[in-house]
Amino acid sequence: MEAAVVSSVVGAVVTKLHKMIEDDSMLRVDLKKSLHDIKKEMQMMTKAIVMYGESKDHWPWILELQELAYDTEDCLDIFEEKAACEAGVPWYRRKLHQLRTVNIRTQFARELKVLKQRVLEAFGRRDRYIGSNTLSAPVELGASSKFTSYTPESELVGITKPKAELLELLGEEEKPRRVVSILGPRGIGKTTLARVVYDDTCVKSQFPCRAWVVASQHRGDKEILKEILRQVKVSSSSDADLGEDLNMHLQTNTRYLIVIDDMQTSLLDTIGSYFSSNGRIIVTTNMQSIANSCSTNGGYIYRMEALNKEDSKALLLKIVLGDVTKSPSPHFEEGSESILKKCEGLPLGIVNIANYLKEQGPEKITVASCKNMCRNLGSRMHSNDALARMKKVLIHSYDNLPSHDLKTCLLSVSIYPKDQPIKRKSLVRRWLAEGFAVKVVSCKDNDVACEHFEGLINRSIIQPVDICNSVGVKTCRLHGIMLDFIVHKSACENFITLIHNDEIITNKSSDCAVRRLSLHKPNEEGGKAVMGIDISQIRSLTIFEHTGQALVDFRKCKLLRVLDLENCKELTDCDLDSICKLLQLKYLSLRGTDVSRLPKEIAKLLHLGTLDIRGTRVNMLPKEVLNLPELTHLFGKFELSCELGRAATRGNSQSLFLGDSKLQTLAGFLIGESQTFQKILLGMKKLRKVKILAESTPNSVITELLVYSLKKKFIGANPLDSLSVDFGDHSIDFLDSLDACCALTSIKLHGNLTRLPTFITSLHGLLKLHLVSTGLDSEVLSTLQNLHLLIYLKLVEDRLEFGNGSFNVEKEGFQSLQRLCIQAQKLPQMSIAEGAMQHLYSLQLICADISGVHEDEIKHLEGLKEITLAPTVGAGTRRSWEAAVKQHRNRPVIMD
């Protein structure tokens, strides 16, 4: 049983217990003592989980502790809901409230006693039937690398092109030494490529001094240096002289080649100085940060790509049939399509599945058997020896995650269907709602959650799908094979119950309660399966694109924290009445549904932190929404009713905002004839991100009020950080009245401008700027290069006239710019002076006609790593750019 999930839950319970104990107003003396006892038990439980969590003998016991932790947290939340006293009331009302809730507190005391007894019984069962000294065998260092097999080059498929590219990089004459980092997820063939190049005859003659070391099989820098010295046949007098001895030997040789396989730490930062300038180093790693670290000072990152469909099929047939001249049977020919789709070009998956099919024998390979194998790959990995290596690689990727919280975050991705792009921001907010990202000293919860996401991206476990230049990864996904592994693991550990069409994936051998339920387009049979599930204890419910009648009676889900109903078209306003009774709800997404109103009863959702109503028919926001005490992020496209303005005016905003509003994101509200927005903007003290929309041109009174309100929000203790204005085809020239004295770091404007607002060019702290259909000439936009801290710029123009101008970047222009995107029908004449945009690493030219810039212009962009061209760019133009990047010192990648 994996300790990550239960450790995460227990940690959340301990935090709640500590908070509850500190709040004397809610507790009697006996209750406080009981809570102290439970807290101590939970803290001891955490230590026991860390000690025994990886022992298979303890799995049933760990699962029991997990259920106990869930029940304890539910008990605490229900008590807090029923017994909490309204904040800020006089002392006599607090005393009266205590008298009224005597029965609730008495019942709570009984439940705590039962929970404490369950803890004692759980530890007693472990001691009686398992024993407290049973531990798993320690994991051997470098265990993952023991399963690396080196296939002769003649038997490999799809290796010719990457080998030629890597040889070309090694052969370039360049000093100081060049480090080539081969980057990609585990199982994609990094080590195989490095081995093929290392064993190449020409490489052996070109680099007579060679060594191959697997970093994960050695403890520390000294052990790695010793292994390199052993292979180059050099003895060292002492450990202190290892580096110097290696350096002297390498300098006396003509050229050297060192391969460091499976690097997981910044090893070259400590031993890199010992490698002289007359050689090459190849590093293989699945970590982006390691590759970045190695690629400084003339290094290069070679990103491994998956096999194309043709090579994937050739590899599959070669292993299964043994003879490439044999033709597959019609069943295998058709069945292979599902296998290739599942593997997505990952050599590890293709080889292991091919070996599995080979063991079955050709007579058992049918279309149905291939589809069945793909459908149940997660469980087969744990029961079939032919798939053992694939399982070990996936387990190693999971076990190497540095924290229990990070493992829990990865398991949570199992709720998503295979072909469903995962929105980064939504995923992070879900983690926060479920308590998977717990803050540490001096860090906010949101920062920790974002670090977890970046950690999974960095390790090549989660794959980027859509990269938004302003925020990095916008959507992502799991590789199909990794997803199968995670789904199976999550189900076995009772982390999720998943229903896909009519298939139920759950831990059938466990009688534990269902805690998280995910429905993937359930059909009629799947709907019946849902009816048979006890949903009274679920804390997360996600339904993907269900178009039929409601499958779940929301009234039964009283412990629900996360409810995601995106694109469930049949969701009705009546369903919302039931949803508003889910008092523990922290995350609610109604995005893309057909709901048309938010009931006033939404005021009961006192814990709601995220509300997403984008793409719904809700066009008027009730005041109860902005009155929610924990609401932090609000998304939609709605008007602010006059009732909101009257509520704010009557009580100097206090009748609208009970205490300090926590709202940070308001994206976005429509500007109309009402002046309500002024009261809202000025009343929200913690507001950091605002999106303002208009469907018609507002009158001068409204725009003047908007400018006044924004000026007020630009100053103060918590000024606006991000501003988005979307007026479509209407004028936004009123923005020229804004002051430059503000703390804005991000601006997005969509609307007509006759001139560039002066406050923008004076914002020296501006980091991100996105201009859409402003009608400004490219010469005017060139003046943005004086924004020396700007790191991201996107210009979108659909006017043909835009391409007739010029966009000239002078020396020292755009000093900090890292990403530049120009999207238009025709690119304007573009010149880049030497010394300009020295930090630019991503250049996106999304234009059918890019004749306005010559490919040689990129030679001045020393940091350039990737270029994106529109798919409509002509073949001749693309070939010219491909030739140009080969002459660039970084060899930037060209993408569509």
N, C-alpha and C positions, 0 to 999 in steps of 0.2 A: 504494500500500500504506500503510495507516494505521500510523503509528509507535508508537501507544499500546501495542499488545500486545507487540511485540518489545522496546520500551523497558522495560516492566514486567518481562519475563522476564530481560533482561540485568541489570537492577538487582538482582533476587533472586540471580542468579549471583554478582555482584560481592560482595554481602553474605556469601554462603556461602564464597567464596574467602578473604575477609578473616578470617573466623572460623577457617577451616581452617589458614591460615598462622600464626595466632596460637597454635595448639595444637601445640607442638613435639613432644609425645609421639607423635604419629601420623605424623610426616614424616621422611624422610631429607633430606639436604642437596639432592640432585638434584631430589627431588620439590618441595621448597619453592621452588627456583628456577623450575621449570616452572609452578608455581601462580602465582608472581609474574608470569611472562610472560603467562600466560592472563589474569590480572587486568588487566594493562595493556592487553592487546588488547581486553578487554571494555569498559574505560573509554573507549578510543578509539572503540569501536563505538557506544557511547551517544552520543557527540558527533556521529558521522557520521549516526546515525539521526535526530537532531534536525535536522541540516542538510539531509538529503536525503529525509527520510521522506515529505514531501508531493509529491514529484516522481513522476509516473507512470512516467517513464523508469527510475526506480530500484526500482519495485515488485518485479520478480523478485529483485533483489539483497537487498532488505529481507526478503523471504520466506525467502531462503536464510539470512540472519542469524538470523531467528527460529528456524528449525529447528536451527541451530548452537547457539543459546543453550539451547534445550530439551535437546538432546543433552548439552551440557556440564553442565547442572544434574542430569540423570539420572546422568551419570557420577560426579559428586561425591557424590550421595546413595547410590549403590550402594557406592562405596568406603567411605564413612563407616559404612554398615551392616555391611560385611564386616570392616573393619579396626579399628573402634572397640574400645577396651579398657574394661572395666568400671570405673566410677568408684570411687575410694577404695581400690583394691587396693594392696598393698605394692610397692616399687620393683622387687623381683626378679621379681614376676609381670608387671609391665609390660614388663620386658626379655624375659622368656620369650614374652610375647604378640607382641612385635616379631619375634622369631625365627620364630614359627609363621606369621606373616602376610607373610613375605618375598615369596612368590610373588604374593600379592594386590597388594602394593605395586609389584612389578615390572610386573605387568599394567596397573596404574593408570598407571604412568609411560609405558608404550607408548600407552595411550589418550589421555593428555594430549598426547603428541607428534603423534598423528593429528589431534586437535582443533586444535592450533596450526597445523598444515599446512592444514587446511580453512579457517581464518580467512584465512591468506595467499592461498590460492587464490580465496576469495570476493572479496577486495579486488582481486586481480589481474584477475579477470573483469570487475569493474566498470570498472576503468581501461581495459581493452582494448576492451570493447564498448559501454560507456555513456559513460565520461568522468566525471571528478570535478567538473566545473564546471556540470553540468546541474542547474538549479534550477527549481522551479515559479515561475510568475509570482506576484508578491505579491498577496495577497487585498485587493481594494479595500475601503476603509472604507465601511460601509453597504451592502455588496453585497446583503444580504438585503432591504433596503427597496426596491431598484430593481424588485423583482418584485411590489410592492404595487400592485394595480389598484383604482381606485375605481369601483364599480358604481353607477349611478343608483338612487335609493331605490325607484323604481317597479319595478325589476327584482329587488329583493331579496325574500327569503322569510323569514318569522319575525322580522322586525325591529321590528314595531309595539310589542310589549310591552316589550322592553328599551329602546327609544327613549323610550317614555313614562316608564319608571322613571327613566332618566337625566335626562330633562328635569325631572322632579319634584324630583330632588336638586339640580339647578342652580338651580331657581327658588326654593328655600327661602331666606328672609331670615335670614342668619346672619353674624355677624362674630366673629372675624377671618375672612379668606378661607377658603373650603372647597376642599379638594383631593379630587377623586374619582378613585380608582385603578381602572381597568378591568383585572381580573386574569384570566388564563387561558392555556392552552397556545397555542403558535404554531398559526395556521391556524383558530382558533375564531371569528374575526371581531371582534377587539377594535378594530382600526383602522377597520374598516367601520362599526361602531357609532359610534365617535368622530366619523368623517367625516360621517355622517348627521346627528348632533346639531349638529355645527359648521356645517353648511350649512343648517340649518333656518331658515326665514324669521323665526320669532319670536325665535330665539336671536340672529340678526343684529341685530334691532332692540333686543333687551334688552341685548346686549353689543356696543356699537359699536366698541370697540377689541379687535381679535382678532389672534391669530397662531397658526400651526401650524408646529411644528418637529419633525423626526425626529432624536432624540438620537443614534442610531447612525450618522448621516451626518456628524456634526461631531466634531472633535477638541477635547475639553475644554470647560470652562465658558465661556470667552471667546467661542469660536466660536458657541455656542448663544445667548449674549446678543446678539452681533452680528446673528444671523439674526432674533431677535425684534425688535430695534430696527429692522432693515431693513423688516420687514413692517408695523410700526406707524408707519413713515415718520419715524423720529427719527435724527438724525446725532449721533455722539459725537466729542468732541475727541480722546480718547485711550483706549487699552485700560483704563487705570486707572480711568476714569470711567464705564465701561459700566454697571455696576450702579446707580450713583447717577442716571445719566441716565434709565435705565429706570424707576426708582422715582419720579422727579419727574414723568415723563410719565404714568404710570399713575394717580398721585394727582390729576392735573388732569382726568382723564376720569371720566365718570360710572361706568361699569362696564367691566370687561375680561374676556376669556376667552382663556386660553392653553392650547393642547393640546401636550403633549410626548409624542410617539409613540415606542414601542420603547425605553423607558428601561431601562438595564441597570446603572446605578450610582446611588448615593444623591445624585443631582444637587441635589435641593431642600435638602439639608443645607448646601450651599455657596452656592447662589444664591437660596434661598427668602426670605431677608430683603429682597430687592429688590422683591418683589411686595407691593403694598399690600393693604389689607384690603377694598377695594371691588370684588373680582372673584372669579373662579372659575378653577381649574386642573384640567384633565383629563390624567391620566397613563395611558398604556397600557403594560403590562409583563407578562411571563410569570414574573416572580420574586416570590415571596411576601414575601421580606425587603424588597424595594423598596416593595411596596404597603404593608407594615406601617409602614415608615419615613415614607411620605407621609401615612398616615392618622392620625398623631398630631395632637393639638390640633384636634379637630373634623373631621378628614378621614373619608373613607368608602371602603371597598373594595367595588366592584361586581364580583361573580364572574360571569364569562360562563358561560352554560350551553350545552350542545350543543343542536342543533335536535331537536325531538321527531320521532317517526316520520312524522307527517302532513306537517310542513313539509319534512322531509328528502326525502320522496317527491315532493312538489310541486316542489322545487328540481331534483331529478334529471330529472323529466319535462319541466320547462320548458326546460331546456338541451338535452336530447336531441331532443325533438320540436319545439321552437321555438314551438309553438302550444299554449297550455294547454287549448284546447277539444278537442284531438285525444285520442283514446283509445289507450292503448298496446296493442300486440299481446299476445296471450296469453303468448307467449314472454317478451316484455319485462316484462309484469306479474309473472310468476313469477320471472324472473331478477333483477328489481330487489330482491327480498327478500334475496338473498345480498349484493348491493352495499350495501344499507342496513345490513345487519348488520355488514359489514366497516367501513363509515365511522363508525358509532356517532354519527351526528349532527354530525360534524366538517365544516363547510362547505368547507374546503380540499379534503378528500378527495372530497366529493360533486361539487364543481365540476370537478375535474381528471378524475375517472373519467367524468363525464358528457361532457366534451369528447372524451375518448378514444373513447367509444361513438359520439358524433356523427360522428367522423372515419371510423369503421368503416362507417357507413351502416345504416339500419334493417333491411335484409334480412339482415345478418350478426349481428344481436342475437338470440341464442337462449338458452335456459336453460343449455345446456352452455357456451356462450361466456362468459356472465356468471360462472358458477362457476369456469371456468378462469382468467378474468382475475383474480378475487379470490384464487384459490389461488396465482397466480404474480405477485402485485402487486409484490413486492419486486424481482424481476428486471425486470419491465416498466418500473418507475420509471427504471431505468438505461438503457433502450433506446428509449423512446418520447417524442417531443417533447411530446405532449399532457399528459404527466405530469411535465414538466420543472419546473414551478413547485413542485409538491408535493415533488419530490426536493430542490430547492434549499433549501426551508424546513427539511426534515428534516436535510439536511447541515449547514445553519447551526446548528441546535440542537445537533448533535453536535460540530461543530468549535469552538463557543463554550465548551465545557466547559473549565475552567481547567487541568486537569492530565491527563497520560497515564493515571495511576492511575484517575481518575474515568471516563475513557472506557472503560478496560478493565472496570471494574465494570459499566458500562452494557451493554457487549457480553455480559457473562456472564448477563444477564437473558434472553438469547435462548434459553437452555436450557428455559424454561418454556413450556407450552402456552398458547394464547390465553386460555382460560377458567379457567386455574388461578390462584387467589389466591396471591400470593407472601408468605410469612411473613417479616416484617422481620428478626427475630432469626436465623432459619435462614439467610437470605441473607447477613447480616453475618458469621456464623460461617463460611460457605463462602468468602467473600472472604478471611478471615483464613487459612483452611486452604490456599488457593491462592496466598497471598502478594500479593494484589491491593491490600492496604492496608498500606503500609510506614510504620512509625512515623517521626516526625520528632523533633527535639530536644524533650525534656520532655513528649512525648505517648506514650500507650500505643497499641499496635496497634488495640485495640478502639475507642478514642476516634477514631482516624483513620477506621476503617471506618464508624462511626456518622456521622461528619461527611460521608463520601462519600454515604451514604444520604440524609441530610438535604439535601445539595447537589442531588441529583437530584429530590427532592420539591420543594425550593425553586424549581427552574427549571421546574416543571410538566411534567417529562418522565415521571417515575413518578407515577401517580395513586393517591391513598389510596383504599382500599376499605372497610376497617374501622378506625375510630379508637378505640383504647383510651385512655380518659381518663388512665390512670396513666402511660402511656409514649408517647403520641402515636399515630403510625401503627402499627397492628398488622399489617395485610395491605395489599398494594398490587398494582398491575398496570400494564402498558404498554398504551396505546391500540393497537388492532389494526393501524392503519397504521404507527405507529412501530415496533411489534413486527416487522412484515414487513420494514421497512427495516433494522432491527438484525439480524434473522436472515440476510438476504441479505448484509449487510456482514460478519457474523461468519463465514459460510460461505466467502465469497470470500477472506477472509484466513486461512483454515484455523484459525480460532479454535474452531469447533465442527463436528461432523457430527451431523445431526439426522435421525431417522427417525420420520415421523408416519404411522401405519397402514402403508401399503406405499410411501410416498413418501420418497425419500432426498434430503436437502438437503445438498450438500457442494460443495467446489471440485473439479469433475471434471477440470479442466485441470491440476491440480497433482498431483505424485507425492509430496507431503509425507505424513508419518505422521499418523494420526488421534490427536489429543491429548485432545479432549473429545467424549464421545458422549452424546447425549440421546435417549431412546426414548419416544415418546408413544403409548401404547396400541398397540404394534405388533401387526399381524395376522400370518397365516401367511406372507404374502409379505415383510412387514417382518422377520419372524424369519429368513427365508432370507438377506435382505440383511445382517443382523447377522453371520451365519455367514461371509459373504464378506469381512468387515472384519478387518484385522490389528489386534488390540486389545493387542498387546504393549507399546505405548508410550503408551496412554491414561493420563491423570493425573486425569481426572474422568469418572465414569459416573453418569448419572441415569436411572432408569426410573420412568415415571409409570403407576401403577395397572395393571400387567400381571398378568393372572389365570391365564395359562397356565404351561407348564413353563419352567424357567430358559432364558433366551436366551443367556446369557454364561457361558463357562467362567472363573470367577474366578481359577483357578490361572494363567491366562495374563496377568493384569493386574498384573504385579509392580511396576509403577511408579505404581499408583493412589494418589492423595492424598485424593480426595473420592469417597465412595460413598453415594448417596442412593437407597434402595429403598423409600421410603414407600408404604404401601398395596399392595405387591406380595404378594398373599395366598398365593401358592404357594411363597414362599421357605421352604426347609426347614432343619432343624437341620444337615443334612449340608452345605448350602451354607455355613453359618457356619464349618465346619471349613476350607473353602477360603479364606474371607474372612480368617480369622485368620492366613493365611500372607502377607497383603499388608502387608509390613513398613514401607512408606512411608505407610500410611494415617494421615490426620490428622482426617478427619471421617467418621463412620459413622452413618447414620440408618436404623434398622430399624422406624421408627414405623409402626404399623398393619399390620405383617406377622404371620404366624402362628407365628413362632419361639417356642419354649418354654424354651430354655435358652441360656446363654452358656458355651461350652466353656472349659476352663482354658487352652487354647492362646491365648486372647485376651491373655495376658500378653506375647506376642511383639510386640504392637502398641505399641512404645515411643514412637511419635510421636503417638499418638491423643490429640486434644485435646477432641473432642466426641463423645459417645455418646448416642444418643436411642433408647430402647426403650419409649416411651410407646405404649399401645394394643397391646402384644404380650402373649403368654402367659408371659413371663418373670416369675416371682413370687419368685425367690430370687436374690440377687446374690452371685456368687462373690467370694472375697477377691482374686482376681487382678485384678479390675476396679479396685478402689480402690488397687491397687499400681502402676497404670500411671503412670509418672513425669511424663508431659505432660498427663494428663487434667485438663481445666479445667471442663468442663460435663457433668453427668450427669443425664439425664432419664428418668423412668419411674415405675412404681408397684410397688415391690418390698419384700420383707422383707430385713432384714440377718441373715444366718444366724449361728447360734451359733459357727460356725467362725471368723467374723471377730472375735468377741469373744475367743476363745481365742488367736487369733494375736496380737491386740493385747496381751493380758495377758502372754503368754510372754516377749516381748522388750521389754517397756515400749514397745510400739507399733512398735519398729524392725523386727520380723519382718514386720509388715504394711506399713509405709510405708518404702520404700527411699529414704532421704533425705527432704527436705521435700516433702510432697504439694502439688501446684499446684491442687488442686480448689477452685474458688470457688463453684460452683453444685451443690447436691445437692437435686434436686426430682423425686420425693420418695420417702421411705421410710415403710413402714407400721409403726406401733407395735403390738406384740403382747405376748406374755408374755416375750419375750427382752429382756435388758438390754444387748444389744450396742450399741445406738445411743449409749449414754453414752461408750463407748470411741472410737467413730467421731467423734462431735461434738468431743470434747476433743482427739482426735489430729490432726484436720484444722486446721492452724494458719492457713491462708489462706482458710478457708471464709467466704463473705460472704452467701450466699443459701441458705436452707434451707426446704424444704417438708415438713411432717410430716402424715401421714394416719393415720386409724384407722377400722376397719370395725366396731368394738365398743367399749364403754366400758372403758378400761384400769383395772387395779386401782390402789389408792392407792400401792403401792410403785413402780409404773412411772411414775405421774404425778409423784411426788416426785423420782424420779431425773431425769425430763425437766426439771422446774423447776430442779433443781440444775445440770444440764448447760447449760441455756439461760442461767442466771445467770453461769456461767463464760464462756460465749461472748459475753456482753454487755460484758465488760471485757477489757482487754489491748491489745496492740499492733495486732491486726487483729480488731476486734469484728465481730459480725454486723451487716449492713446491712439485710437484708430477711428477714422471717419470715412464713411462710404456714402456718396450722394449719387442716386440714380434717378435722373429726370427724363430718361429716354431721349426723345428728339427735341425736348424743350430746353430753353436757355438756362444756364447756371452761372451767368455773368455776375449775379449778386455775390458770388463767393469772393470777388475782388475786393469786397468791403471788409473782409476778415483781416485780423492782425497777424503779424508774423510771430508775435510773442506767445507761443504755445508749445506744448510738449508733444505734439503729434509725431508719431514715428511711422504711421501707415496711412495712406490716402488712396481712395479709389473714387474716380469721378467718371460719370457717364452722363453726357449732356453737351449741348452746344456752347462753345466758348468763342468769343471774338478776340480774346487776348488771354494769355496765360496769367492767372491770378498772381499778383505780386507776392502774396504771403507764401506761396509754394517755393519760389526761388530763394526766399530768405530763410526757409526752414533748414537750418544747418544740422538739425538732429534727425531729419527725415531719413528713414531706412528703406521704405517700400513705397513705390508710386505706380499706380495702374490707371491709365487714361484710355477711355473707350469712346470712340465716335465724338470727339470734341470738335472736330473740324479745324484744328490748328495745323498750320503748315509745318513741315519737317524742319525748316530753318528755325522757327520759333522753339520747337521742342529740343533743338540742339543746345539751347541755353541751359537745359537741365544738367549739363555736364559739370556745372559749378557746384552742384550739391555733393560735397566731398565725402559725406558719410553714407550716401545712397548705396545700398547693396543690391536692390532689385528694381528693375524698370521694365514695364510692359506697356507697349503702345499698340492700340488696336484702332485701325481706320479702314472704313470701307469705301471712301471716296477715291475715284481714279486720280483726282488732282494731287492727292498725297504723294503719289509716286513720281510726280514731275519736279519735286523739290530736291533739296540736298540735306544730308545729315552728316555733318563733319565733326569728328571728335578730335580736338586738339591735344597737344602734348599736356600731360597731367590732367586731362579731362576725365571725369568719372573715376576719381582716384580709388574709391572703395568698391566700385560696382563689381558684383560677382555673377549676376545673371541679367542678361538683356534679351528681351523678346519683342520682336516687331512683327505684327500680324496685319497684312494688308493685301490688296490685289496685286500691287506692284511696289517693290522696294525702291525708296528714293535713292538718288546718288549718294553713296556712303563712302567716306574716307576716314581712315584711322591713322593718326600720326604716331610716329615712334614715341613710346613713353606713355601713351594713353591706355587706359583700362588695364593696368598691369595685373589686377586681381581677378579679371573676368575669367571664369572657367566654364560658363554655359552660354552659348550664343544660339538663339532660336530665331530663324528667319522663316516665318510661316507665310510665305508669299509664293504665288505661282510663278511670278517673274522676279528673279533676284539678279537681273543683269545690272542693277544699280551698284552692286559691289563686286569687285574683282576678288577672286579667291586668294590672291596673293596678299590681300590686306590683313589676313589673319596672322601673318608672320610676326607682326608686332605684339600680338597678344600672348605674352610669355606664359600665362597661367592657364590658357585654354585647354579644356579636357573633353568637352563634348559640343557637338554642333547638331542642331535639329533643322532639317529641311522639309518643306512640304512634300507630300507624296506626288504632287502634280508637277514638281520640278522635272525638267527634261532630262533624258538619260545622258546626253552629252554634257550638260551642266554638272550633273552629279559626278560624272567621271572626272571632270576637271577639279572638282572639290576633293574627291578622293585622292587624286594625285597631289594636291596641295597639302593635305594633312600629313602625307608621308614625308614631306619636307619639313614639317613642323617638329620642333624638339620634343613635344609631348605626344605627338601622334594622336590628336583628339579623335574621339569616336564620332562617326556620322550616324545620326538616328533619324527615323521618320516621325 
